[in-house]
Amino acid sequence: MESTAKKKKKKNTARLKVWKLKEESTKQEFAQVTADSINEVLEDENVEDKWNTAKAEWLKAAEQVCGWTKVPPSHNRMW
């Protein structure tokens, strides 16, 4: 029997540049942005709500401070 394995196409997706948080200046800016939004997290009573609010605030801060990677176009070129 012959094996006909198909190659999976690599999906190009945008990613948050969280590796930038290793830099000291970026780390301080991220800490400052998240410290400003800590009051919104503490207002929630339920643990699930606190976690979801904290996660949303961290993602928003990371997007603002670090940015996104670029995604190449997905269309095929015709020669």
N, CA, C and O atoms as a GROMACS GRO file, in nm:
protein
  316
    1MET      N    1   0.083  -0.118   0.000
    1MET     CA    2   0.000   0.000   0.000
    1MET      C    3   0.088   0.125   0.000
    1MET      O    4   0.187   0.135   0.071
    2GLU      N    5   0.047   0.216  -0.081
    2GLU     CA    6   0.120   0.342  -0.088
    2GLU      C    7   0.058   0.443   0.007
    2GLU      O    8  -0.064   0.453   0.020
    3SER      N    9   0.144   0.516   0.071
    3SER     CA   10   0.097   0.619   0.163
    3SER      C   11   0.091   0.753   0.089
    3SER      O   12   0.190   0.798   0.032
    4THR      N   13  -0.023   0.812   0.090
    4THR     CA   14  -0.040   0.941   0.024
    4THR      C   15  -0.067   1.047   0.130
    4THR      O   16  -0.182   1.085   0.154
    5ALA      N   17   0.038   1.092   0.191
    5ALA     CA   18   0.025   1.195   0.294
    5ALA      C   19   0.023   1.332   0.228
    5ALA      O   20   0.108   1.363   0.144
    6LYS      N   21  -0.072   1.410   0.265
    6LYS     CA   22  -0.081   1.545   0.211
    6LYS      C   23  -0.006   1.641   0.301
    6LYS      O   24  -0.007   1.628   0.424
    7LYS      N   25   0.058   1.737   0.240
    7LYS     CA   26   0.125   1.839   0.318
    7LYS      C   27   0.022   1.938   0.369
    7LYS      O   28  -0.067   1.981   0.295
    8LYS      N   29   0.035   1.972   0.493
    8LYS     CA   30  -0.054   2.073   0.549
    8LYS      C   31   0.000   2.211   0.514
    8LYS      O   32   0.119   2.238   0.528
    9LYS      N   33  -0.090   2.296   0.470
    9LYS     CA   34  -0.049   2.432   0.441
    9LYS      C   35  -0.030   2.507   0.572
    9LYS      O   36  -0.110   2.495   0.665
   10LYS      N   37   0.076   2.582   0.578
   10LYS     CA   38   0.103   2.659   0.697
   10LYS      C   39   0.016   2.784   0.695
   10LYS      O   40   0.021   2.864   0.600
   11LYS      N   41  -0.062   2.801   0.799
   11LYS     CA   42  -0.150   2.917   0.805
   11LYS      C   43  -0.073   3.034   0.862
   11LYS      O   44  -0.009   3.024   0.966
   12ASN      N   45  -0.079   3.145   0.793
   12ASN     CA   46  -0.015   3.266   0.840
   12ASN      C   47  -0.115   3.347   0.919
   12ASN      O   48  -0.215   3.395   0.865
   13THR      N   49  -0.088   3.360   1.046
   13THR     CA   50  -0.177   3.436   1.132
   13THR      C   51  -0.096   3.544   1.202
   13THR      O   52   0.022   3.528   1.230
   14ALA      N   53  -0.162   3.653   1.231
   14ALA     CA   54  -0.097   3.761   1.304
   14ALA      C   55  -0.082   3.719   1.450
   14ALA      O   56  -0.169   3.651   1.505
   15ARG      N   57   0.028   3.759   1.512
   15ARG     CA   58   0.055   3.725   1.651
   15ARG      C   59   0.096   3.850   1.727
   15ARG      O   60   0.158   3.941   1.672
   16LEU      N   61   0.062   3.852   1.854
   16LEU     CA   62   0.109   3.960   1.940
   16LEU      C   63   0.259   3.942   1.962
   16LEU      O   64   0.306   3.830   1.980
   17LYS      N   65   0.332   4.051   1.960
   17LYS     CA   66   0.477   4.044   1.978
   17LYS      C   67   0.512   4.046   2.127
   17LYS      O   68   0.578   4.138   2.174
   18VAL      N   69   0.469   3.944   2.200
   18VAL     CA   70   0.490   3.941   2.344
   18VAL      C   71   0.637   3.923   2.381
   18VAL      O   72   0.674   3.949   2.495
   19TRP      N   73   0.721   3.878   2.288
   19TRP     CA   74   0.863   3.862   2.316
   19TRP      C   75   0.928   3.998   2.341
   19TRP      O   76   1.039   4.005   2.395
   20LYS      N   77   0.860   4.106   2.301
   20LYS     CA   78   0.914   4.239   2.327
   20LYS      C   79   0.910   4.273   2.476
   20LYS      O   80   0.977   4.367   2.520
   21LEU      N   81   0.832   4.198   2.555
   21LEU     CA   82   0.822   4.225   2.698
   21LEU      C   83   0.951   4.190   2.772
   21LEU      O   84   0.962   4.220   2.891
   22LYS      N   85   1.047   4.128   2.706
   22LYS     CA   86   1.177   4.102   2.768
   22LYS      C   87   1.259   4.230   2.779
   22LYS      O   88   1.348   4.240   2.864
   23GLU      N   89   1.230   4.328   2.694
   23GLU     CA   90   1.300   4.456   2.700
   23GLU      C   91   1.249   4.535   2.820
   23GLU      O   92   1.130   4.537   2.849
   24GLU      N   93   1.341   4.600   2.890
   24GLU     CA   94   1.306   4.668   3.014
   24GLU      C   95   1.209   4.784   2.992
   24GLU      O   96   1.116   4.802   3.070
   25SER      N   97   1.229   4.863   2.887
   25SER     CA   98   1.142   4.978   2.862
   25SER      C   99   0.999   4.933   2.827
   25SER      O  100   0.902   4.993   2.872
   26THR      N  101   0.988   4.828   2.748
   26THR     CA  102   0.858   4.775   2.710
   26THR      C  103   0.788   4.714   2.831
   26THR      O  104   0.667   4.728   2.848
   27LYS      N  105   0.866   4.647   2.915
   27LYS     CA  106   0.811   4.586   3.036
   27LYS      C  107   0.753   4.693   3.130
   27LYS      O  108   0.646   4.674   3.187
   28GLN      N  109   0.825   4.803   3.145
   28GLN     CA  110   0.778   4.911   3.232
   28GLN      C  111   0.652   4.976   3.176
   28GLN      O  112   0.560   5.008   3.251
   29GLU      N  113   0.648   4.997   3.045
   29GLU     CA  114   0.529   5.056   2.983
   29GLU      C  115   0.408   4.965   2.998
   29GLU      O  116   0.298   5.012   3.026
   30PHE      N  117   0.429   4.834   2.980
   30PHE     CA  118   0.320   4.738   2.997
   30PHE      C  119   0.269   4.739   3.141
   30PHE      O  120   0.148   4.735   3.164
   31ALA      N  121   0.361   4.744   3.237
   31ALA     CA  122   0.321   4.748   3.379
   31ALA      C  123   0.242   4.874   3.410
   31ALA      O  124   0.147   4.870   3.488
   32GLN      N  125   0.280   4.984   3.349
   32GLN     CA  126   0.210   5.110   3.373
   32GLN      C  127   0.069   5.105   3.314
   32GLN      O  128  -0.027   5.151   3.378
   33VAL      N  129   0.055   5.051   3.195
   33VAL     CA  130  -0.076   5.044   3.130
   33VAL      C  131  -0.168   4.950   3.206
   33VAL      O  132  -0.287   4.979   3.223
   34THR      N  133  -0.115   4.836   3.252
   34THR     CA  134  -0.200   4.742   3.326
   34THR      C  135  -0.234   4.794   3.465
   34THR      O  136  -0.340   4.763   3.518
   35ALA      N  137  -0.145   4.872   3.526
   35ALA     CA  138  -0.173   4.928   3.659
   35ALA      C  139  -0.288   5.027   3.652
   35ALA      O  140  -0.365   5.040   3.748
   36ASP      N  141  -0.301   5.097   3.540
   36ASP     CA  142  -0.410   5.193   3.524
   36ASP      C  143  -0.546   5.123   3.516
   36ASP      O  144  -0.648   5.183   3.552
   37SER      N  145  -0.550   4.999   3.470
   37SER     CA  146  -0.677   4.930   3.449
   37SER      C  147  -0.708   4.828   3.558
   37SER      O  148  -0.802   4.750   3.544
   38ILE      N  149  -0.631   4.825   3.666
   38ILE     CA  150  -0.653   4.725   3.772
   38ILE      C  151  -0.786   4.746   3.844
   38ILE      O  152  -0.842   4.650   3.896
   39ASN      N  153  -0.837   4.868   3.848
   39ASN     CA  154  -0.963   4.895   3.917
   39ASN      C  155  -1.080   4.824   3.852
   39ASN      O  156  -1.174   4.782   3.920
   40GLU      N  157  -1.076   4.811   3.718
   40GLU     CA  158  -1.184   4.742   3.647
   40GLU      C  159  -1.189   4.594   3.687
   40GLU      O  160  -1.297   4.536   3.695
   41VAL      N  161  -1.075   4.533   3.711
   41VAL     CA  162  -1.068   4.392   3.749
   41VAL      C  163  -1.122   4.373   3.890
   41VAL      O  164  -1.194   4.276   3.916
   42LEU      N  165  -1.090   4.463   3.978
   42LEU     CA  166  -1.131   4.448   4.118
   42LEU      C  167  -1.278   4.474   4.140
   42LEU      O  168  -1.332   4.435   4.244
   43GLU      N  169  -1.347   4.538   4.045
   43GLU     CA  170  -1.490   4.566   4.059
   43GLU      C  171  -1.575   4.441   4.048
   43GLU      O  172  -1.682   4.434   4.109
   44ASP      N  173  -1.531   4.343   3.970
   44ASP     CA  174  -1.609   4.221   3.951
   44ASP      C  175  -1.612   4.138   4.079
   44ASP      O  176  -1.515   4.135   4.155
   45GLU      N  177  -1.725   4.069   4.101
   45GLU     CA  178  -1.740   3.988   4.222
   45GLU      C  179  -1.704   3.842   4.197
   45GLU      O  180  -1.642   3.778   4.281
   46ASN      N  181  -1.743   3.790   4.082
   46ASN     CA  182  -1.722   3.650   4.049
   46ASN      C  183  -1.577   3.629   4.003
   46ASN      O  184  -1.520   3.716   3.936
   47VAL      N  185  -1.518   3.515   4.038
   47VAL     CA  186  -1.380   3.485   3.999
   47VAL      C  187  -1.367   3.474   3.848
   47VAL      O  188  -1.269   3.522   3.790
   48GLU      N  189  -1.464   3.411   3.784
   48GLU     CA  190  -1.462   3.398   3.638
   48GLU      C  191  -1.464   3.534   3.571
   48GLU      O  192  -1.391   3.558   3.475
   49ASP      N  193  -1.548   3.624   3.622
   49ASP     CA  194  -1.555   3.758   3.565
   49ASP      C  195  -1.425   3.835   3.587
   49ASP      O  196  -1.380   3.908   3.499
   50LYS      N  197  -1.364   3.816   3.704
   50LYS     CA  198  -1.236   3.883   3.731
   50LYS      C  199  -1.129   3.834   3.634
   50LYS      O  200  -1.053   3.913   3.579
   51TRP      N  201  -1.124   3.702   3.613
   51TRP     CA  202  -1.025   3.646   3.523
   51TRP      C  203  -1.047   3.696   3.380
   51TRP      O  204  -0.951   3.737   3.314
   52ASN      N  205  -1.170   3.692   3.332
   52ASN     CA  206  -1.199   3.736   3.195
   52ASN      C  207  -1.168   3.884   3.177
   52ASN      O  208  -1.116   3.923   3.072
   53THR      N  209  -1.198   3.966   3.277
   53THR     CA  210  -1.167   4.108   3.267
   53THR      C  211  -1.016   4.130   3.269
   53THR      O  212  -0.965   4.211   3.192
   54ALA      N  213  -0.946   4.059   3.357
   54ALA     CA  214  -0.800   4.073   3.363
   54ALA      C  215  -0.735   4.029   3.232
   54ALA      O  216  -0.644   4.095   3.182
   55LYS      N  217  -0.782   3.919   3.176
   55LYS     CA  218  -0.728   3.868   3.050
   55LYS      C  219  -0.749   3.968   2.938
   55LYS      O  220  -0.659   3.994   2.859
   56ALA      N  221  -0.869   4.025   2.931
   56ALA     CA  222  -0.899   4.124   2.827
   56ALA      C  223  -0.811   4.247   2.842
   56ALA      O  224  -0.764   4.302   2.743
   57GLU      N  225  -0.789   4.290   2.965
   57GLU     CA  226  -0.706   4.408   2.989
   57GLU      C  227  -0.560   4.380   2.953
   57GLU      O  228  -0.493   4.467   2.897
   58TRP      N  229  -0.509   4.261   2.985
   58TRP     CA  230  -0.371   4.226   2.951
   58TRP      C  231  -0.353   4.218   2.801
   58TRP      O  232  -0.252   4.264   2.748
   59LEU      N  233  -0.450   4.159   2.731
   59LEU     CA  234  -0.439   4.150   2.585
   59LEU      C  235  -0.444   4.287   2.520
   59LEU      O  236  -0.371   4.315   2.426
   60LYS      N  237  -0.532   4.374   2.572
   60LYS     CA  238  -0.543   4.509   2.519
   60LYS      C  239  -0.413   4.587   2.543
   60LYS      O  240  -0.367   4.660   2.455
   61ALA      N  241  -0.355   4.570   2.661
   61ALA     CA  242  -0.229   4.638   2.693
   61ALA      C  243  -0.115   4.584   2.608
   61ALA      O  244  -0.031   4.662   2.561
   62ALA      N  245  -0.110   4.453   2.587
   62ALA     CA  246  -0.005   4.394   2.504
   62ALA      C  247  -0.018   4.441   2.359
   62ALA      O  248   0.083   4.467   2.293
   63GLU      N  249  -0.140   4.453   2.311
   63GLU     CA  250  -0.162   4.502   2.175
   63GLU      C  251  -0.116   4.647   2.162
   63GLU      O  252  -0.055   4.685   2.062
   64GLN      N  253  -0.144   4.726   2.263
   64GLN     CA  254  -0.108   4.867   2.261
   64GLN      C  255   0.044   4.886   2.271
   64GLN      O  256   0.101   4.969   2.201
   65VAL      N  257   0.109   4.810   2.358
   65VAL     CA  258   0.252   4.828   2.385
   65VAL      C  259   0.339   4.754   2.283
   65VAL      O  260   0.435   4.811   2.232
   66CYS      N  261   0.306   4.628   2.253
   66CYS     CA  262   0.393   4.543   2.171
   66CYS      C  263   0.357   4.546   2.023
   66CYS      O  264   0.446   4.552   1.938
   67GLY      N  265   0.230   4.543   1.990
   67GLY     CA  266   0.187   4.542   1.851
   67GLY      C  267   0.171   4.401   1.796
   67GLY      O  268   0.192   4.303   1.867
   68TRP      N  269   0.133   4.393   1.670
   68TRP     CA  270   0.108   4.266   1.601
   68TRP      C  271   0.213   4.242   1.494
   68TRP      O  272   0.274   4.336   1.443
   69THR      N  273   0.236   4.115   1.459
   69THR     CA  274   0.322   4.082   1.346
   69THR      C  275   0.243   4.102   1.217
   69THR      O  276   0.120   4.101   1.217
   70LYS      N  277   0.315   4.121   1.108
   70LYS     CA  278   0.249   4.136   0.979
   70LYS      C  279   0.222   3.999   0.919
   70LYS      O  280   0.298   3.904   0.942
   71VAL      N  281   0.116   3.989   0.843
   71VAL     CA  282   0.079   3.864   0.778
   71VAL      C  283   0.093   3.883   0.628
   71VAL      O  284   0.035   3.976   0.572
   72PRO      N  285   0.169   3.797   0.561
   72PRO     CA  286   0.181   3.808   0.416
   72PRO      C  287   0.048   3.775   0.349
   72PRO      O  288  -0.032   3.701   0.406
   73PRO      N  289   0.023   3.827   0.230
   73PRO     CA  290  -0.102   3.798   0.163
   73PRO      C  291  -0.116   3.649   0.134
   73PRO      O  292  -0.018   3.580   0.108
   74SER      N  293  -0.240   3.601   0.139
   74SER     CA  294  -0.262   3.458   0.123
   74SER      C  295  -0.294   3.417  -0.022
   74SER      O  296  -0.311   3.299  -0.050
   75HIS      N  297  -0.303   3.513  -0.112
   75HIS     CA  298  -0.335   3.478  -0.250
   75HIS      C  299  -0.212   3.424  -0.323
   75HIS      O  300  -0.099   3.463  -0.294
   76ASN      N  301  -0.235   3.337  -0.417
   76ASN     CA  302  -0.127   3.279  -0.496
   76ASN      C  303  -0.091   3.372  -0.610
   76ASN      O  304  -0.177   3.438  -0.668
   77ARG      N  305   0.037   3.377  -0.640
   77ARG     CA  306   0.080   3.461  -0.752
   77ARG      C  307   0.080   3.380  -0.881
   77ARG      O  308   0.117   3.263  -0.883
   78MET      N  309   0.039   3.442  -0.986
   78MET     CA  310   0.040   3.378  -1.118
   78MET      C  311   0.161   3.428  -1.193
   78MET      O  312   0.184   3.548  -1.199
   79TRP      N  313   0.238   3.339  -1.248
   79TRP     CA  314   0.356   3.377  -1.324
   79TRP      C  315   0.322   3.393  -1.469
   79TRP      O  316   0.409   3.426  -1.550
   0.00000   0.00000   0.00000
